[in-house]
Amino acid sequence: MPDYERFRILLEEERERKVALLPALHADIASANSARQDSNVDDEHDPEGSTIAFELSQASALLKQSSRGLDQVDAALARIAAGTYGTCAVCGEAIAEGRLEARPWTPFCIRHASAGRGQ
C-alpha cells in the first residue's frame, strides 16, 4: 500500500513548481507578442521574424504542457482526498508504487497507461 502522505507532499511540491512557472510563461508569451507587434516583421522572410515566431510557439507549448500538468496534479490530489489515489481508473487494480514514484499524478496502472496517452 503506497504512503499516501508522501505522495501528497510530492504532488503539492510539484503543484507549487508548476504554479510558479505559469507567470513566467505568460510573460514570455506577452513579450514575444509585443515584439511581434512592435516590429513590422514578415515571419517567413525575415530572420528575426522566425525567431519571434519560434519563441512564441515554444512558450505557448510549454504553457499548455504546464497547465495540463497542473490539472493532472490537481486531479491526483483530489483522488487522495477522495480515497481513490493509487487505484487504476480503468481496471480498478492498485497502481504499482514504483509507477507512482515515477509519475505520482497518474490515474493508470502500467498496463492501462496508453489509456491516458502515457500518463
C-alpha positions as CSV (number, residue, x, y, z in Angstrom):
1,M,0.0,0.0,0.0
2,P,1.5,3.4,-1.0
3,D,2.4,6.0,1.5
4,Y,-0.3,8.5,0.6
5,E,1.1,11.3,2.8
6,R,4.4,11.1,1.0
7,F,2.7,11.2,-2.4
8,R,0.5,14.1,-1.3
9,I,3.6,16.1,-0.3
10,L,5.3,15.2,-3.6
11,L,2.2,16.3,-5.5
12,E,1.9,19.6,-3.6
13,E,5.5,20.4,-4.2
14,E,5.0,19.6,-7.9
15,R,1.9,21.8,-7.9
16,E,3.9,24.7,-6.4
17,R,6.6,24.4,-9.1
18,K,4.0,24.4,-11.9
19,V,2.1,27.3,-10.4
20,A,5.3,29.3,-10.0
21,L,6.3,28.6,-13.7
22,L,3.0,29.8,-15.2
23,P,3.5,33.6,-14.7
24,A,6.9,33.3,-16.4
25,L,5.5,31.5,-19.4
26,H,2.6,34.1,-19.6
27,A,5.3,36.8,-19.5
28,D,7.3,35.1,-22.3
29,I,4.2,34.9,-24.5
30,A,3.4,38.5,-23.8
31,S,6.9,39.6,-24.6
32,A,7.0,37.6,-27.9
33,N,3.6,39.0,-28.9
34,S,4.8,42.5,-28.1
35,A,8.0,42.0,-30.1
36,R,5.9,40.7,-33.0
37,Q,3.5,43.7,-32.8
38,D,6.3,46.3,-32.3
39,S,8.1,45.3,-35.4
40,N,6.8,45.2,-39.0
41,V,8.3,41.7,-39.5
42,D,7.4,39.2,-42.1
43,D,7.8,35.9,-40.2
44,E,8.5,33.9,-43.2
45,H,11.2,36.0,-44.9
46,D,12.8,38.0,-42.0
47,P,15.3,36.0,-39.9
48,E,14.2,37.9,-36.7
49,G,10.6,37.1,-37.5
50,S,11.1,33.4,-37.5
51,T,12.9,33.7,-34.1
52,I,10.0,35.6,-32.6
53,A,7.5,33.0,-34.1
54,F,9.6,30.1,-32.7
55,E,9.8,31.7,-29.2
56,L,6.1,32.3,-29.2
57,S,5.3,28.8,-30.4
58,Q,7.7,27.3,-27.8
59,A,6.4,29.4,-24.9
60,S,2.8,28.6,-25.9
61,A,3.6,24.8,-26.0
62,L,5.3,25.0,-22.6
63,L,2.3,26.9,-21.1
64,K,-0.1,24.3,-22.5
65,Q,2.0,21.5,-21.1
66,S,2.4,23.1,-17.7
67,S,-1.3,23.8,-17.5
68,R,-2.1,20.2,-18.4
69,G,0.4,19.0,-15.8
70,L,-1.2,21.2,-13.2
71,D,-4.6,19.8,-14.0
72,Q,-3.2,16.2,-13.6
73,V,-1.6,17.1,-10.3
74,D,-4.8,18.7,-9.0
75,A,-6.7,15.6,-10.1
76,A,-4.3,13.3,-8.2
77,L,-4.6,15.5,-5.1
78,A,-8.4,15.2,-5.4
79,R,-8.1,11.4,-5.7
80,I,-6.0,11.4,-2.5
81,A,-8.8,13.4,-0.8
82,A,-11.4,11.0,-2.1
83,G,-9.5,7.9,-1.1
84,T,-9.1,6.6,-4.7
85,Y,-5.5,7.5,-5.2
86,G,-3.3,4.6,-6.3
87,T,-6.2,2.8,-8.0
88,C,-6.2,2.4,-11.8
89,A,-9.1,4.4,-13.4
90,V,-9.5,1.7,-16.0
91,C,-9.3,-1.7,-14.2
92,G,-9.5,-0.7,-10.5
93,E,-6.3,-2.5,-9.6
94,A,-3.6,-1.0,-7.5
95,I,-1.1,1.1,-9.3
96,A,2.5,-0.1,-8.5
97,E,4.3,2.1,-6.1
98,G,7.2,2.4,-8.5
99,R,4.9,3.8,-11.1
100,L,3.5,6.3,-8.6
101,E,7.0,7.3,-7.7
102,A,7.8,8.0,-11.4
103,R,4.5,9.7,-12.1
104,P,2.7,10.5,-8.9
105,W,-0.2,12.1,-10.8
106,T,-1.1,9.1,-13.0
107,P,-4.5,7.6,-12.7
108,F,-3.5,4.5,-14.6
109,C,-1.6,1.3,-13.9
110,I,1.2,0.5,-16.3
111,R,-1.0,-1.9,-18.3
112,H,-3.5,0.9,-19.0
113,A,-1.0,3.8,-19.3
114,S,-1.9,4.1,-23.0
115,A,-5.5,4.9,-22.0
116,G,-4.2,8.2,-20.8
117,R,-1.5,8.5,-23.5
118,G,1.4,7.7,-21.3
119,Q,0.3,9.4,-18.1
